[in-house]
Amino acid sequence: MKNLTNSKYYPWVVVALLGGVALLNYMDRQMLSTMKDSMQVDIIDLQSATNFGRLMAIFLWVYGLMSPISGIIADNLSRKKLIVGSLLVWSSVTYLMGLATTYDQVFWLRALMGVSEALYLPAGLSLIADYHTGGSRSLAVGIHMTGLYLGQAIGGFGATLAAAYSWNTTFYWFGIIGIVYAFVLAVFLKDKKRVAPEEAKEGTPKKSQANVLLSLKSLFANPAFWVILLYFAIPSLPGWATKNWLPTLFAENLGLPMSQAGPIATITIAFSSFVGVVFGGILSDRWVRKNIKGRIYTGAIGLSLTIPSLLLLGFGSSIVEVVTAGVLFGIGFGMFDANNMPILCQFVSVRQRATAYGVMNMVGVFAGAMITSVLGSWSDDGNLGMGFALLAAVVAVAVVIQLYSLSPQTDDKE
């Protein structure tokens, strides 16, 4: 075991281990949305679209509100324990979903899943950033993000498994897989000691409990953080729009049944996003060695690719047009996704990164909840495509603000 954790390859072992957690994170949250038809046979209240909407909304609200808190916790406690604990809890919740017999039980379990899943991402990404400095950070984050995309895609097949077996059995087995994997993490995952520069130079001991209020005050007094917050929030609008409404848009624009439009949309975005995060990670890590703004330029290129894709998604009427637009969006958004934490590391101290990412995650989720509701109204009026096209202008604003306002002095702020 010591040979593994002391190996020069261990930082990539961490990425692989956390990639599995990311997959389970998105897979477990996504399954419910695909298994409504199977579950409503046994839980009558799920036949109401209003009730089902409340079920989906409670996860987003709890997840969003918990994200900054989870970041603060991750910056002050063991990230390994937080990651293992959160995986164990949400996997247990997934298992218990299979035992649920009433709407209220499913509702409160979904809320608890929002709490436990929110604890993961700030801790996981900041741990990867700790292990990967300099020339491998964007690629490491990008590879980890592929776990999220893959989990989302696999979760989309929940209905298929529910039809082959039952919705109860599907929840049981995915819950058991996560519980077993939590014990694997407990054995193989290792925290990386975070040492502030003054401690390394002077040998002074660090206080065991950080002053949270002073840390938050310092974070929000950082002008660059506000720019990054805006830069993260605005692309979250089309990001969540594609997650929640792209299958519907494909079905409407192409005249396809949802059984065909759903898989086309999901697979297109998942595959192209994988290409985007890997390419964006490699490009950013190489570019930043020659130009300190390389990560910012890479993220801006990625976002710029989503602008024509959103226009084409909104107005395309052939399968070639909309699939091409989906591929372009996935590649661009993947390049953006791979560089969020690395850009944050250029402006935010190592001891505030999880907190900062937690705040960013909250803003992004709330933006997603808002745009999902707005596009629902536009869809009812037959203007869903127009809604996607208008998001292109919003993204263009984010690109301009980012390029104009962010000028890092270092690739790893201490």
N, C-alpha and C positions, 0 to 999 in steps of 0.2 A: 504493500500500500504506500509506504514512504517513497519507494522508487517512482511510483506513478505521480504522486503529488509534487515531488521535487524535480520531475522531468521538465525539460525545456518545452515539451509538447503539452504540458498540463493546461496552459491557458486555452488550447483548442479542445481539450477534453471538457473543460468547463462550458465552452460554447455548445458542444455536442449534448452534454447533460441538460443544459438549460433549454436547448432547442426542443428536447422532448417535453419539458415542462410547458413551453410555449404552445406546442401542439395540443397538449391536453387542455390547456387553458382555453383556447378558442374552440376546440372541439366540444367540450362539455357545455359551454355556454350556447353554442350554435344548434345543438341537437334538438332542443325544445321547439325551435321555430319550425322545424321540418316534420315534427311528429304530432302536430295538433290534431290531424284527422284521426289518427289511431287513438290518441288519449281521450278525445271527446266522447268516444263510445262508452268509456268507463267513468269519466268525470264529466257529467252533463253540463256543468257550468262553463266548460271550455267551448261549448258550441256558440257562446256569445262572443262576437268579435270584440266588443267592448271589454269583456273580462280578459280575453287573451291579450289585448293591447295593454291593459293594466299590468299583466304578468310580465310582458316584455319591458315596459317602462320602469317598473320597480327595480329591475336589475341595473338599468342605465343610471337611474338617479342615485341609488346606493353606491354603485361602482364609482360614479363621478365624485360624490361627496367624500368617499373614503380615500380617494387617490392621494390628495395632499397629506392626509394623516399617515397613510402607508409610507409615503416618502420620508416623512419626519422620523417614523419608527426605523426605517431602513438605514437612515443616516446615523442613528444612535445605538442600534442593537446589532446583533449578529445577523448578517444577511443570509447566511446559510440556514440558520434556525427559522428565519422568517419565510424563506422560500419553501423549505421542507414542511413547515407547519401549515402554510397556506394551501399547498398541494394536498396535504393530508385531509384538511377540512373540506375543500371543495370537492374532492373525490368522494369523501364520505357523504356529502350532500347529494352528489350525483347518484350514489347507491341508494340513498333514502328516497330519492325521487321515484325510484321503481316501486317503493312501498306505499307511496301516497295514494289515498283513496278519495280525497276531497280537494276542492279548489283552494281552500284556505291553506291546507298543508303545502300544496305546490307553491302558492304565493309566498309564504314565509321561507320556504326552502330556497326559492329563487332570490329572495332578499339576502339570505345568508350567503348564497353563492356570490352575490355582488360584493359583500364585505371581504370574503376570503380571496376571491380572484383579484381584487384591487390591490391586495398586499404583494402580489407577485412582481408586476412589470417594473416598477421603480427599483426594487431590490435586485431583480435579475439583470437589468441593463446596466445599473451602476456597478455591479460585481464584474460584469464583462469589461466595462470601461477600466476598472481597477487592474484587471489582468492584462488587458491589451492597450498598451500605450504606443504612441507614435504610429509606426508604419502598418499596423494591422487592425486598428480600432474599427474603422468603418466596415471593413470586410467581416470582422467578427460579429458586429451588430447586425449586419445584413444577413449573414448566415442564420443567426438566431431568429431574425424576423421571418425567414422562410418557414420556421416552425408554426408561426401564427397563421400564415397563409394556408399551409397544408392542413392545419387543424380546422380552419374554417371550411376548407373543401371537404374534408372527411366528415365533419359535422353535418354537412349538407346531405349526406347519404343516410342520416338517421332514419328517415322515413322508409328507406329500402330495407334496412335491418329490422325495423319495427314490423314491416309487412311479412318478412321472412320468418321472424320469431315472434316477438311481441315488444311493445314499448317498454314494459317492465324489465324484460330480460336485457334489452339494449342498455338501459340505465344501470342495471346491476353490473354488467361486465365492464363497461367503461369506468364505473366507479372502482371496481376491484383492481383494474389495471393501474389506475392512478394511485391507489393506496399502496400497491406493491412497489410502484416506481418511487414513491416517497421514501421507502426504506432503502432503495438503491441509492438515492441521493444522500441519505443520511450517512452512508458508508463512504461514498466516493467524492462528494462535493466538499470543498474546503474554502473557508473564508480567506481573504487576502488582507493582511494587516494594513490599515490605513495610518500612515504616519505623517503628521503635518511637518512642513519644512523646519519650523523653529524647534520641534522636538528632535529631529534628526541632527540638527547642528548643535543644540545646546544640551540635549539629553534630558530636557525637563519633562516630567510626566504629564500626560494629558488628563484632564478631568474626566471622570467616568461618565458624567451626564452633561451633554452639551446644553448650552443655554438656548432653548428653542426660540424664545421670543427675539433675542438678539440676532440669531441666525436668520429668522424670517425677515427681520427689519433690514439686515444687510442684503439679503437676496432681493427684496423688493426695492431697495435703493439703487440697485444695479440697472442702469438704463438699458444695457444690452439684453438683460433678461426680459424686459417688457417687449422688446423687438422680437426676440425669439418666441415669446408667448404668442404674439400676434401671428408670426410666421408659421407657428405650429397650428394655431386655431383655424386660420382661414382655409388651408388645404384639408382640414378635417371635414369641412362641409362637403366637397365632392367625394372625399374618402368614404364617409358614411353614406352618402347618396348612392354610391355604387354598391356598397354592401347590402343596403336595404331595398333599393329600387331598380337596380340594373336588370334583374330577371324580368320585372314588369315592363321596363322600357323595351327590352329585346322582344318580348311577346307582342307589345303594341306596335312597334315599328316594323316588325317582320311578319306580323300576322301568324305567329306560332303559338301552339298550346304551351302552357307553363311547364309541362313535363319535358318539353324540348328546350324552351328558352332558358329555364333554370340551369341545367347542366352546362349549356353553351356559355352562359354568362360566368358561372362559377369557375369553370375550367380555364376559360380565357384569362380572367383576372389572376387566378392563382399561378398559372404557368408564367405569364408575362411578368408578374411581380417578382417571381423567383429570379428571372433573368435580370430584372432591374436592380434588385438588392445586391446581387453578386457583382454585376458590372459596375454599379455605382460605388460599391465598397472598394473594389480594386482601383478604379479610377481615382477616387478620393484619396486613398492611402498613398498613391504614387504622386498625385498632383500636389498634396500638401507638403511633400519633401522639397518641392521646388518653389512653391508659392503658399504662404500661410493662409491665403483665402481659398485654397484649392477645394476644401470641403464645402465652403459656401457656394463656390461656383458650380460644383457638382450637383448640390441640392437645387440650385436655381435652374440648371439645365433640365433636371428631372421634372420640376414643376412646370417649366416652359413647355415640355412635351405634352403635359395634360391639357394645355389650353386648346390646341387644335383638336385633340381627341374629344374634349367635352362638346365642342361645336359639332363635330361629326356624330357623336352619340346622340345629340339633340335633334339633328336634322337628317341623319342617314336613313335610307329606306331599303337598302339591300343588305344581304347578309355579309357581303364582302366589306361594305362600308362600316357596319357596326362592329364586326369582329376586328377589323383593322383598328378602329377607334379604341376598342377594348384592350387590344394588345399594346397600343401606344400609351394608353392611360396606365396600364399595369407596370410597364417598364419605367415610365416617368415617376409614378408614385413610389415604386420600389427604390429608385435612386434617391428620392426625397427621404423615404423612411430609413434607409441605411445610414443617413447622415445626421439625423436629429440629435441623438445622444452625443456623437463626436463633436458637433458644432456647440452643443451645450457645454461640453468639457473645455472648450476654448475660452469660455466667459465666466463659468461658475466653478467655485472651489470644489475640490474633491469631497469635502465634508458637507456639501449642500446639494450634490447632484441628484440624489434620490428624491429629496424634497422638491427640488426644482422640476424634475420630471413628473412627480406626482401632481403638482399644480398644473403643468402642461396637459397631463392626461385628463384631469378634471375639466379643463376648458375645452379640450377636444371632444370629450364625451358629451358635454352639454351642447356644444355646437352641433354634434351629430343628432342629438335628440330633437333639437330645434329644426334642423333641415329635414329630418325624416317626417316631422309633422307638416311642415310647409309643403313639401313635395307631395304628400298625401292629398292635400287640398288641390294642388295643381293637377294631380292625376285625375281626381274626380271631375275636373273641368276640362280634361282632355289636353292639358298643356304640360305634361311631364317632360317632353322633349325640350320645350322652351326653357323649363326650369334648369335642366342640365346645361343648356347652352349659355344661360346667363351666369352660371358659376364660373365660366371661363374668364369673364371680366374680373371677378373677385380674386381669382388666383393670380391674374396678371398684376393686380395691386400688391399682393404679397411678395411677388418676385422683385418688384421695383423697390419696395421698402427694405427687403432683406439685402439686396445688393448695395443700396445707398447707405444703409445704417450700420451694418456689421463690419468691423475692421479688427480682427483679432490680433493680439500681440504674441500669443503663444498657442501651441496646439494642446497644451495640458496645464490649465490654470491650477495652481496649488493653493 
